């Protein structure tokens, strides 16, 4: 668990607070909508990682 925390901290070290909040909010919204629409686990994983990819690419 400690190595995961260190990894995330290093990856997000150059980001502003609003960029991290935007990433968390986007992933939370897409996960919530997917659960509400009774999507499969694979669909939830795919949509969440897709949204995270778009947000990370927009931030770079």
CHARMM-style PDB file with segment names, atoms N, HN, CA, C and O in Angstrom:
ATOM      1  N   UNK     1       0.830  -1.192   0.000  1.00  0.00      PROA
ATOM      2  CA  UNK     1       0.000   0.000   0.000  1.00  0.00      PROA
ATOM      3  C   UNK     1       0.869   1.249   0.000  1.00  0.00      PROA
ATOM      4  O   UNK     1       0.535   2.244  -0.642  1.00  0.00      PROA
ATOM      5  N   UNK     2       1.978   1.196   0.716  1.00  0.00      PROA
ATOM      6  HN  UNK     2       2.249   0.387   1.238  1.00  0.00      PROA
ATOM      7  CA  UNK     2       2.856   2.344   0.801  1.00  0.00      PROA
ATOM      8  C   UNK     2       3.479   2.657  -0.554  1.00  0.00      PROA
ATOM      9  O   UNK     2       3.648   3.828  -0.893  1.00  0.00      PROA
ATOM     10  N   UNK     3       3.826   1.627  -1.342  1.00  0.00      PROA
ATOM     11  HN  UNK     3       3.689   0.676  -1.066  1.00  0.00      PROA
ATOM     12  CA  UNK     3       4.423   1.872  -2.647  1.00  0.00      PROA
ATOM     13  C   UNK     3       3.408   2.478  -3.607  1.00  0.00      PROA
ATOM     14  O   UNK     3       3.776   3.303  -4.443  1.00  0.00      PROA
ATOM     15  N   UNK     4       2.139   2.089  -3.509  1.00  0.00      PROA
ATOM     16  HN  UNK     4       1.840   1.419  -2.830  1.00  0.00      PROA
ATOM     17  CA  UNK     4       1.101   2.673  -4.348  1.00  0.00      PROA
ATOM     18  C   UNK     4       0.909   4.149  -4.010  1.00  0.00      PROA
ATOM     19  O   UNK     4       0.759   4.985  -4.902  1.00  0.00      PROA
ATOM     20  N   UNK     5       0.915   4.455  -2.730  1.00  0.00      PROA
ATOM     21  HN  UNK     5       1.036   3.776  -2.006  1.00  0.00      PROA
ATOM     22  CA  UNK     5       0.766   5.844  -2.292  1.00  0.00      PROA
ATOM     23  C   UNK     5       1.940   6.692  -2.789  1.00  0.00      PROA
ATOM     24  O   UNK     5       1.750   7.827  -3.226  1.00  0.00      PROA
ATOM     25  N   UNK     6       3.131   6.146  -2.722  1.00  0.00      PROA
ATOM     26  HN  UNK     6       3.285   5.223  -2.367  1.00  0.00      PROA
ATOM     27  CA  UNK     6       4.317   6.850  -3.208  1.00  0.00      PROA
ATOM     28  C   UNK     6       4.244   7.047  -4.712  1.00  0.00      PROA
ATOM     29  O   UNK     6       4.586   8.117  -5.215  1.00  0.00      PROA
ATOM     30  N   UNK     7       3.802   6.025  -5.435  1.00  0.00      PROA
ATOM     31  HN  UNK     7       3.525   5.155  -5.027  1.00  0.00      PROA
ATOM     32  CA  UNK     7       3.684   6.116  -6.886  1.00  0.00      PROA
ATOM     33  C   UNK     7       2.703   7.212  -7.299  1.00  0.00      PROA
ATOM     34  O   UNK     7       3.008   8.030  -8.167  1.00  0.00      PROA
ATOM     35  N   UNK     8       1.535   7.226  -6.681  1.00  0.00      PROA
ATOM     36  HN  UNK     8       1.287   6.562  -5.975  1.00  0.00      PROA
ATOM     37  CA  UNK     8       0.518   8.231  -7.011  1.00  0.00      PROA
ATOM     38  C   UNK     8       1.026   9.631  -6.675  1.00  0.00      PROA
ATOM     39  O   UNK     8       0.822  10.570  -7.444  1.00  0.00      PROA
ATOM     40  N   UNK     9       1.675   9.765  -5.547  1.00  0.00      PROA
ATOM     41  HN  UNK     9       1.841   9.002  -4.922  1.00  0.00      PROA
ATOM     42  CA  UNK     9       2.208  11.067  -5.136  1.00  0.00      PROA
ATOM     43  C   UNK     9       3.243  11.578  -6.129  1.00  0.00      PROA
ATOM     44  O   UNK     9       3.251  12.764  -6.458  1.00  0.00      PROA
ATOM     45  N   UNK    10       4.125  10.689  -6.616  1.00  0.00      PROA
ATOM     46  HN  UNK    10       4.119   9.725  -6.349  1.00  0.00      PROA
ATOM     47  CA  UNK    10       5.133  11.083  -7.596  1.00  0.00      PROA
ATOM     48  C   UNK    10       4.498  11.446  -8.936  1.00  0.00      PROA
ATOM     49  O   UNK    10       4.929  12.395  -9.590  1.00  0.00      PROA
ATOM     50  N   UNK    11       3.478  10.698  -9.347  1.00  0.00      PROA
ATOM     51  HN  UNK    11       3.128   9.927  -8.816  1.00  0.00      PROA
ATOM     52  CA  UNK    11       2.832  10.949 -10.631  1.00  0.00      PROA
ATOM     53  C   UNK    11       2.080  12.283 -10.654  1.00  0.00      PROA
ATOM     54  O   UNK    11       2.054  12.971 -11.674  1.00  0.00      PROA
ATOM     55  N   UNK    12       1.479  12.634  -9.538  1.00  0.00      PROA
ATOM     56  HN  UNK    12       1.500  12.076  -8.709  1.00  0.00      PROA
ATOM     57  CA  UNK    12       0.672  13.858  -9.476  1.00  0.00      PROA
ATOM     58  C   UNK    12       1.435  15.052  -8.917  1.00  0.00      PROA
ATOM     59  O   UNK    12       0.831  16.085  -8.629  1.00  0.00      PROA
ATOM     60  N   UNK    13       2.735  14.930  -8.760  1.00  0.00      PROA
ATOM     61  HN  UNK    13       3.226  14.091  -8.994  1.00  0.00      PROA
ATOM     62  CA  UNK    13       3.516  15.977  -8.108  1.00  0.00      PROA
ATOM     63  C   UNK    13       3.510  17.300  -8.881  1.00  0.00      PROA
ATOM     64  O   UNK    13       3.551  18.360  -8.256  1.00  0.00      PROA
ATOM     65  N   UNK    14       3.461  17.275 -10.192  1.00  0.00      PROA
ATOM     66  HN  UNK    14       3.428  16.414 -10.700  1.00  0.00      PROA
ATOM     67  CA  UNK    14       3.479  18.501 -10.977  1.00  0.00      PROA
ATOM     68  C   UNK    14       2.103  19.067 -11.290  1.00  0.00      PROA
ATOM     69  O   UNK    14       1.999  20.088 -11.968  1.00  0.00      PROA
ATOM     70  N   UNK    15       1.060  18.431 -10.815  1.00  0.00      PROA
ATOM     71  HN  UNK    15       1.145  17.601 -10.264  1.00  0.00      PROA
ATOM     72  CA  UNK    15      -0.300  18.852 -11.125  1.00  0.00      PROA
ATOM     73  C   UNK    15      -0.788  19.907 -10.141  1.00  0.00      PROA
ATOM     74  O   UNK    15      -0.367  19.938  -8.985  1.00  0.00      PROA
ATOM     75  N   UNK    16      -1.673  20.760 -10.612  1.00  0.00      PROA
ATOM     76  HN  UNK    16      -2.015  20.734 -11.552  1.00  0.00      PROA
ATOM     77  CA  UNK    16      -2.338  21.714  -9.729  1.00  0.00      PROA
ATOM     78  C   UNK    16      -3.504  21.002  -9.047  1.00  0.00      PROA
ATOM     79  O   UNK    16      -3.957  19.951  -9.501  1.00  0.00      PROA
ATOM     80  N   UNK    17      -3.980  21.586  -7.957  1.00  0.00      PROA
ATOM     81  HN  UNK    17      -3.612  22.440  -7.589  1.00  0.00      PROA
ATOM     82  CA  UNK    17      -5.053  20.947  -7.179  1.00  0.00      PROA
ATOM     83  C   UNK    17      -6.321  20.793  -8.010  1.00  0.00      PROA
ATOM     84  O   UNK    17      -6.987  19.762  -7.917  1.00  0.00      PROA
ATOM     85  N   UNK    18      -6.671  21.789  -8.818  1.00  0.00      PROA
ATOM     86  HN  UNK    18      -6.130  22.626  -8.893  1.00  0.00      PROA
ATOM     87  CA  UNK    18      -7.906  21.703  -9.596  1.00  0.00      PROA
ATOM     88  C   UNK    18      -7.816  20.622 -10.667  1.00  0.00      PROA
ATOM     89  O   UNK    18      -8.842  20.064 -11.058  1.00  0.00      PROA
ATOM     90  N   UNK    19      -6.613  20.313 -11.150  1.00  0.00      PROA
ATOM     91  HN  UNK    19      -5.780  20.766 -10.832  1.00  0.00      PROA
ATOM     92  CA  UNK    19      -6.463  19.246 -12.139  1.00  0.00      PROA
ATOM     93  C   UNK    19      -6.719  17.876 -11.505  1.00  0.00      PROA
ATOM     94  O   UNK    19      -7.343  17.010 -12.119  1.00  0.00      PROA
ATOM     95  N   UNK    20      -6.244  17.688 -10.298  1.00  0.00      PROA
ATOM     96  HN  UNK    20      -5.737  18.391  -9.799  1.00  0.00      PROA
ATOM     97  CA  UNK    20      -6.481  16.434  -9.578  1.00  0.00      PROA
ATOM     98  C   UNK    20      -7.964  16.306  -9.254  1.00  0.00      PROA
ATOM     99  O   UNK    20      -8.547  15.232  -9.403  1.00  0.00      PROA
ATOM    100  N   UNK    21      -8.577  17.409  -8.808  1.00  0.00      PROA
ATOM    101  HN  UNK    21      -8.103  18.282  -8.687  1.00  0.00      PROA
ATOM    102  CA  UNK    21     -10.009  17.394  -8.492  1.00  0.00      PROA
ATOM    103  C   UNK    21     -10.825  17.081  -9.741  1.00  0.00      PROA
ATOM    104  O   UNK    21     -11.793  16.323  -9.675  1.00  0.00      PROA
ATOM    105  N   UNK    22     -10.443  17.659 -10.873  1.00  0.00      PROA
ATOM    106  HN  UNK    22      -9.657  18.275 -10.926  1.00  0.00      PROA
ATOM    107  CA  UNK    22     -11.166  17.401 -12.125  1.00  0.00      PROA
ATOM    108  C   UNK    22     -11.061  15.928 -12.528  1.00  0.00      PROA
ATOM    109  O   UNK    22     -12.040  15.346 -12.995  1.00  0.00      PROA
ATOM    110  N   UNK    23      -9.891  15.326 -12.355  1.00  0.00      PROA
ATOM    111  HN  UNK    23      -9.096  15.799 -11.976  1.00  0.00      PROA
ATOM    112  CA  UNK    23      -9.710  13.913 -12.685  1.00  0.00      PROA
ATOM    113  C   UNK    23     -10.565  13.036 -11.780  1.00  0.00      PROA
ATOM    114  O   UNK    23     -11.243  12.126 -12.257  1.00  0.00      PROA
ATOM    115  N   UNK    24     -10.539  13.301 -10.493  1.00  0.00      PROA
ATOM    116  HN  UNK    24      -9.988  14.040 -10.106  1.00  0.00      PROA
ATOM    117  CA  UNK    24     -11.333  12.507  -9.541  1.00  0.00      PROA
ATOM    118  C   UNK    24     -12.820  12.692  -9.805  1.00  0.00      PROA
ATOM    119  O   UNK    24     -13.578  11.723  -9.770  1.00  0.00      PROA
ATOM    120  N   UNK    25     -13.247  13.924 -10.067  1.00  0.00      PROA
ATOM    121  HN  UNK    25     -12.632  14.711 -10.094  1.00  0.00      PROA
ATOM    122  CA  UNK    25     -14.665  14.192 -10.320  1.00  0.00      PROA
ATOM    123  C   UNK    25     -15.139  13.491 -11.596  1.00  0.00      PROA
ATOM    124  O   UNK    25     -16.215  12.894 -11.612  1.00  0.00      PROA
ATOM    125  N   UNK    26     -14.344  13.564 -12.659  1.00  0.00      PROA
ATOM    126  HN  UNK    26     -13.470  14.049 -12.646  1.00  0.00      PROA
ATOM    127  CA  UNK    26     -14.741  12.940 -13.922  1.00  0.00      PROA
ATOM    128  C   UNK    26     -14.859  11.420 -13.768  1.00  0.00      PROA
ATOM    129  O   UNK    26     -15.811  10.814 -14.261  1.00  0.00      PROA
ATOM    130  N   UNK    27     -13.898  10.818 -13.091  1.00  0.00      PROA
ATOM    131  HN  UNK    27     -13.125  11.310 -12.691  1.00  0.00      PROA
ATOM    132  CA  UNK    27     -13.953   9.364 -12.890  1.00  0.00      PROA
ATOM    133  C   UNK    27     -15.113   8.978 -11.979  1.00  0.00      PROA
ATOM    134  O   UNK    27     -15.750   7.945 -12.188  1.00  0.00      PROA
ATOM    135  N   UNK    28     -15.390   9.800 -10.973  1.00  0.00      PROA
ATOM    136  HN  UNK    28     -14.872  10.639 -10.803  1.00  0.00      PROA
ATOM    137  CA  UNK    28     -16.505   9.510 -10.070  1.00  0.00      PROA
ATOM    138  C   UNK    28     -17.842   9.604 -10.790  1.00  0.00      PROA
ATOM    139  O   UNK    28     -18.715   8.757 -10.601  1.00  0.00      PROA
ATOM    140  N   UNK    29     -18.001  10.630 -11.611  1.00  0.00      PROA
ATOM    141  HN  UNK    29     -17.292  11.318 -11.764  1.00  0.00      PROA
ATOM    142  CA  UNK    29     -19.259  10.804 -12.344  1.00  0.00      PROA
ATOM    143  C   UNK    29     -19.480   9.653 -13.315  1.00  0.00      PROA
ATOM    144  O   UNK    29     -20.579   9.100 -13.366  1.00  0.00      PROA
ATOM    145  N   UNK    30     -18.472   9.282 -14.078  1.00  0.00      PROA
ATOM    146  HN  UNK    30     -17.580   9.731 -14.036  1.00  0.00      PROA
ATOM    147  CA  UNK    30     -18.649   8.211 -15.061  1.00  0.00      PROA
ATOM    148  C   UNK    30     -18.886   6.875 -14.374  1.00  0.00      PROA
ATOM    149  O   UNK    30     -19.635   6.044 -14.889  1.00  0.00      PROA
ATOM    150  N   UNK    31     -18.263   6.653 -13.222  1.00  0.00      PROA
ATOM    151  HN  UNK    31     -17.655   7.328 -12.804  1.00  0.00      PROA
ATOM    152  CA  UNK    31     -18.505   5.418 -12.467  1.00  0.00      PROA
ATOM    153  C   UNK    31     -19.933   5.396 -11.930  1.00  0.00      PROA
ATOM    154  O   UNK    31     -20.614   4.374 -12.009  1.00  0.00      PROA
ATOM    155  N   UNK    32     -20.382   6.519 -11.387  1.00  0.00      PROA
ATOM    156  HN  UNK    32     -19.829   7.350 -11.323  1.00  0.00      PROA
ATOM    157  CA  UNK    32     -21.748   6.603 -10.865  1.00  0.00      PROA
ATOM    158  C   UNK    32     -22.799   6.393 -11.943  1.00  0.00      PROA
ATOM    159  O   UNK    32     -23.774   5.671 -11.734  1.00  0.00      PROA
ATOM    160  N   UNK    33     -22.604   7.017 -13.086  1.00  0.00      PROA
ATOM    161  HN  UNK    33     -21.812   7.603 -13.256  1.00  0.00      PROA
ATOM    162  CA  UNK    33     -23.557   6.852 -14.194  1.00  0.00      PROA
ATOM    163  C   UNK    33     -23.555   5.415 -14.693  1.00  0.00      PROA
ATOM    164  O   UNK    33     -24.610   4.863 -15.006  1.00  0.00      PROA
ATOM    165  N   UNK    34     -22.387   4.811 -14.770  1.00  0.00      PROA
ATOM    166  HN  UNK    34     -21.530   5.260 -14.516  1.00  0.00      PROA
ATOM    167  CA  UNK    34     -22.300   3.424 -15.236  1.00  0.00      PROA
ATOM    168  C   UNK    34     -23.007   2.467 -14.271  1.00  0.00      PROA
ATOM    169  O   UNK    34     -23.693   1.540 -14.701  1.00  0.00      PROA
ATOM    170  N   UNK    35     -22.837   2.697 -12.977  1.00  0.00      PROA
ATOM    171  HN  UNK    35     -22.280   3.451 -12.628  1.00  0.00      PROA
ATOM    172  CA  UNK    35     -23.522   1.864 -11.992  1.00  0.00      PROA
ATOM    173  C   UNK    35     -25.033   2.084 -12.071  1.00  0.00      PROA
ATOM    174  O   UNK    35     -25.808   1.130 -12.000  1.00  0.00      PROA
ATOM    175  N   UNK    36     -25.446   3.342 -12.218  1.00  0.00      PROA
ATOM    176  HN  UNK    36     -24.816   4.117 -12.275  1.00  0.00      PROA
ATOM    177  CA  UNK    36     -26.871   3.665 -12.311  1.00  0.00      PROA
ATOM    178  C   UNK    36     -27.516   2.993 -13.525  1.00  0.00      PROA
ATOM    179  O   UNK    36     -28.669   2.568 -13.461  1.00  0.00      PROA
ATOM    180  N   UNK    37     -26.776   2.898 -14.623  1.00  0.00      PROA
ATOM    181  HN  UNK    37     -25.839   3.243 -14.675  1.00  0.00      PROA
ATOM    182  CA  UNK    37     -27.301   2.293 -15.849  1.00  0.00      PROA
ATOM    183  C   UNK    37     -27.078   0.777 -15.901  1.00  0.00      PROA
ATOM    184  O   UNK    37     -27.281   0.159 -16.945  1.00  0.00      PROA
ATOM    185  N   UNK    38     -26.663   0.180 -14.786  1.00  0.00      PROA
ATOM    186  HN  UNK    38     -26.498   0.683 -13.937  1.00  0.00      PROA
ATOM    187  CA  UNK    38     -26.436  -1.264 -14.681  1.00  0.00      PROA
ATOM    188  C   UNK    38     -25.453  -1.787 -15.725  1.00  0.00      PROA
ATOM    189  O   UNK    38     -25.692  -2.817 -16.355  1.00  0.00      PROA
ATOM    190  N   UNK    39     -24.364  -1.080 -15.900  1.00  0.00      PROA
ATOM    191  HN  UNK    39     -24.169  -0.243 -15.389  1.00  0.00      PROA
ATOM    192  CA  UNK    39     -23.334  -1.503 -16.838  1.00  0.00      PROA
ATOM    193  C   UNK    39     -22.550  -2.667 -16.236  1.00  0.00      PROA
ATOM    194  O   UNK    39     -22.580  -2.879 -15.024  1.00  0.00      PROA
ATOM    195  N   UNK    40     -21.855  -3.414 -17.077  1.00  0.00      PROA
ATOM    196  HN  UNK    40     -21.830  -3.241 -18.062  1.00  0.00      PROA
ATOM    197  CA  UNK    40     -21.037  -4.528 -16.603  1.00  0.00      PROA
ATOM    198  C   UNK    40     -19.757  -3.992 -15.964  1.00  0.00      PROA
ATOM    199  O   UNK    40     -19.411  -2.823 -16.133  1.00  0.00      PROA
ATOM    200  N   UNK    41     -19.064  -4.852 -15.236  1.00  0.00      PROA
ATOM    201  HN  UNK    41     -19.345  -5.802 -15.099  1.00  0.00      PROA
ATOM    202  CA  UNK    41     -17.806  -4.447 -14.607  1.00  0.00      PROA
ATOM    203  C   UNK    41     -16.802  -4.031 -15.673  1.00  0.00      PROA
ATOM    204  O   UNK    41     -16.091  -3.040 -15.506  1.00  0.00      PROA
ATOM    205  N   UNK    42     -16.741  -4.775 -16.756  1.00  0.00      PROA
ATOM    206  HN  UNK    42     -17.318  -5.580 -16.893  1.00  0.00      PROA
ATOM    207  CA  UNK    42     -15.818  -4.441 -17.837  1.00  0.00      PROA
ATOM    208  C   UNK    42     -16.167  -3.091 -18.457  1.00  0.00      PROA
ATOM    209  O   UNK    42     -15.276  -2.320 -18.814  1.00  0.00      PROA
ATOM    210  N   UNK    43     -17.441  -2.811 -18.584  1.00  0.00      PROA
ATOM    211  HN  UNK    43     -18.164  -3.437 -18.295  1.00  0.00      PROA
ATOM    212  CA  UNK    43     -17.868  -1.519 -19.116  1.00  0.00      PROA
ATOM    213  C   UNK    43     -17.493  -0.370 -18.194  1.00  0.00      PROA
ATOM    214  O   UNK    43     -17.084   0.694 -18.657  1.00  0.00      PROA
ATOM    215  N   UNK    44     -17.631  -0.584 -16.887  1.00  0.00      PROA
ATOM    216  HN  UNK    44     -17.964  -1.449 -16.511  1.00  0.00      PROA
ATOM    217  CA  UNK    44     -17.266   0.452 -15.918  1.00  0.00      PROA
ATOM    218  C   UNK    44     -15.760   0.705 -15.951  1.00  0.00      PROA
ATOM    219  O   UNK    44     -15.321   1.855 -15.931  1.00  0.00      PROA
ATOM    220  N   UNK    45     -14.978  -0.357 -16.000  1.00  0.00      PROA
ATOM    221  HN  UNK    45     -15.335  -1.291 -16.017  1.00  0.00      PROA
ATOM    222  CA  UNK    45     -13.523  -0.204 -16.069  1.00  0.00      PROA
ATOM    223  C   UNK    45     -13.118   0.501 -17.356  1.00  0.00      PROA
ATOM    224  O   UNK    45     -12.281   1.403 -17.334  1.00  0.00      PROA
ATOM    225  N   UNK    46     -13.700   0.099 -18.462  1.00  0.00      PROA
ATOM    226  HN  UNK    46     -14.380  -0.634 -18.479  1.00  0.00      PROA
ATOM    227  CA  UNK    46     -13.358   0.696 -19.757  1.00  0.00      PROA
ATOM    228  C   UNK    46     -13.717   2.171 -19.817  1.00  0.00      PROA
ATOM    229  O   UNK    46     -12.920   2.989 -20.277  1.00  0.00      PROA
ATOM    230  N   UNK    47     -14.902   2.513 -19.360  1.00  0.00      PROA
ATOM    231  HN  UNK    47     -15.550   1.849 -18.986  1.00  0.00      PROA
ATOM    232  CA  UNK    47     -15.318   3.910 -19.422  1.00  0.00      PROA
ATOM    233  C   UNK    47     -14.519   4.783 -18.459  1.00  0.00      PROA
ATOM    234  O   UNK    47     -14.181   5.920 -18.789  1.00  0.00      PROA
ATOM    235  N   UNK    48     -14.220   4.265 -17.285  1.00  0.00      PROA
ATOM    236  HN  UNK    48     -14.495   3.342 -17.018  1.00  0.00      PROA
ATOM    237  CA  UNK    48     -13.447   5.045 -16.312  1.00  0.00      PROA
ATOM    238  C   UNK    48     -12.021   5.284 -16.796  1.00  0.00      PROA
ATOM    239  O   UNK    48     -11.511   6.400 -16.692  1.00  0.00      PROA
ATOM    240  N   UNK    49     -11.376   4.252 -17.321  1.00  0.00      PROA
ATOM    241  HN  UNK    49     -11.791   3.345 -17.406  1.00  0.00      PROA
ATOM    242  CA  UNK    49     -10.016   4.438 -17.821  1.00  0.00      PROA
ATOM    243  C   UNK    49      -9.997   5.314 -19.071  1.00  0.00      PROA
ATOM    244  O   UNK    49      -9.042   6.058 -19.293  1.00  0.00      PROA
ATOM    245  N   UNK    50     -11.032   5.229 -19.875  1.00  0.00      PROA
ATOM    246  HN  UNK    50     -11.807   4.625 -19.694  1.00  0.00      PROA
ATOM    247  CA  UNK    50     -11.115   6.099 -21.046  1.00  0.00      PROA
ATOM    248  C   UNK    50     -11.245   7.564 -20.662  1.00  0.00      PROA
ATOM    249  O   UNK    50     -10.587   8.425 -21.247  1.00  0.00      PROA
ATOM    250  N   UNK    51     -12.087   7.845 -19.688  1.00  0.00      PROA
ATOM    251  HN  UNK    51     -12.621   7.146 -19.213  1.00  0.00      PROA
ATOM    252  CA  UNK    51     -12.249   9.217 -19.217  1.00  0.00      PROA
ATOM    253  C   UNK    51     -10.950   9.714 -18.573  1.00  0.00      PROA
ATOM    254  O   UNK    51     -10.543  10.856 -18.789  1.00  0.00      PROA
ATOM    255  N   UNK    52     -10.302   8.852 -17.782  1.00  0.00      PROA
ATOM    256  HN  UNK    52     -10.632   7.925 -17.606  1.00  0.00      PROA
ATOM    257  CA  UNK    52      -9.039   9.238 -17.156  1.00  0.00      PROA
ATOM    258  C   UNK    52      -7.982   9.543 -18.212  1.00  0.00      PROA
ATOM    259  O   UNK    52      -7.190  10.471 -18.045  1.00  0.00      PROA
ATOM    260  N   UNK    53      -7.964   8.777 -19.287  1.00  0.00      PROA
ATOM    261  HN  UNK    53      -8.608   8.024 -19.422  1.00  0.00      PROA
ATOM    262  CA  UNK    53      -7.010   9.007 -20.377  1.00  0.00      PROA
ATOM    263  C   UNK    53      -7.252  10.362 -21.033  1.00  0.00      PROA
ATOM    264  O   UNK    53      -6.304  11.098 -21.305  1.00  0.00      PROA
ATOM    265  N   UNK    54      -8.500  10.690 -21.283  1.00  0.00      PROA
ATOM    266  HN  UNK    54      -9.270  10.092 -21.062  1.00  0.00      PROA
ATOM    267  CA  UNK    54      -8.830  11.972 -21.918  1.00  0.00      PROA
ATOM    268  C   UNK    54      -8.465  13.141 -20.998  1.00  0.00      PROA
ATOM    269  O   UNK    54      -7.905  14.138 -21.453  1.00  0.00      PROA
ATOM    270  N   UNK    55      -8.780  13.020 -19.716  1.00  0.00      PROA
ATOM    271  HN  UNK    55      -9.235  12.210 -19.346  1.00  0.00      PROA
ATOM    272  CA  UNK    55      -8.464  14.094 -18.773  1.00  0.00      PROA
ATOM    273  C   UNK    55      -6.948  14.257 -18.648  1.00  0.00      PROA
ATOM    274  O   UNK    55      -6.448  15.381 -18.625  1.00  0.00      PROA
ATOM    275  N   UNK    56      -6.224  13.156 -18.568  1.00  0.00      PROA
ATOM    276  HN  UNK    56      -6.630  12.242 -18.586  1.00  0.00      PROA
ATOM    277  CA  UNK    56      -4.761  13.238 -18.467  1.00  0.00      PROA
ATOM    278  C   UNK    56      -4.149  13.826 -19.737  1.00  0.00      PROA
ATOM    279  O   UNK    56      -3.190  14.594 -19.656  1.00  0.00      PROA
ATOM    280  N   UNK    57      -4.680  13.486 -20.893  1.00  0.00      PROA
ATOM    281  HN  UNK    57      -5.459  12.862 -20.958  1.00  0.00      PROA
ATOM    282  CA  UNK    57      -4.161  14.037 -22.140  1.00  0.00      PROA
ATOM    283  C   UNK    57      -4.476  15.525 -22.252  1.00  0.00      PROA
ATOM    284  O   UNK    57      -3.678  16.288 -22.797  1.00  0.00      PROA
ATOM    285  N   UNK    58      -5.621  15.938 -21.746  1.00  0.00      PROA
ATOM    286  HN  UNK    58      -6.269  15.319 -21.303  1.00  0.00      PROA
ATOM    287  CA  UNK    58      -5.986  17.359 -21.798  1.00  0.00      PROA
ATOM    288  C   UNK    58      -5.143  18.180 -20.833  1.00  0.00      PROA
ATOM    289  O   UNK    58      -4.896  19.362 -21.073  1.00  0.00      PROA
ATOM    290  N   UNK    59      -4.702  17.565 -19.752  1.00  0.00      PROA
ATOM    291  HN  UNK    59      -4.903  16.605 -19.557  1.00  0.00      PROA
ATOM    292  CA  UNK    59      -3.920  18.263 -18.740  1.00  0.00      PROA
ATOM    293  C   UNK    59      -2.466  18.425 -19.173  1.00  0.00      PROA
ATOM    294  O   UNK    59      -1.797  19.382 -18.784  1.00  0.00      PROA
ATOM    295  N   UNK    60      -1.987  17.490 -19.975  1.00  0.00      PROA
ATOM    296  HN  UNK    60      -2.530  16.712 -20.291  1.00  0.00      PROA
ATOM    297  CA  UNK    60      -0.563  17.516 -20.364  1.00  0.00      PROA
ATOM    298  C   UNK    60      -0.212  18.659 -21.244  1.00  0.00      PROA
ATOM    299  OT1 UNK    60       0.945  18.799 -21.642  1.00  0.00      PROA
TER     300      UNK     60
END
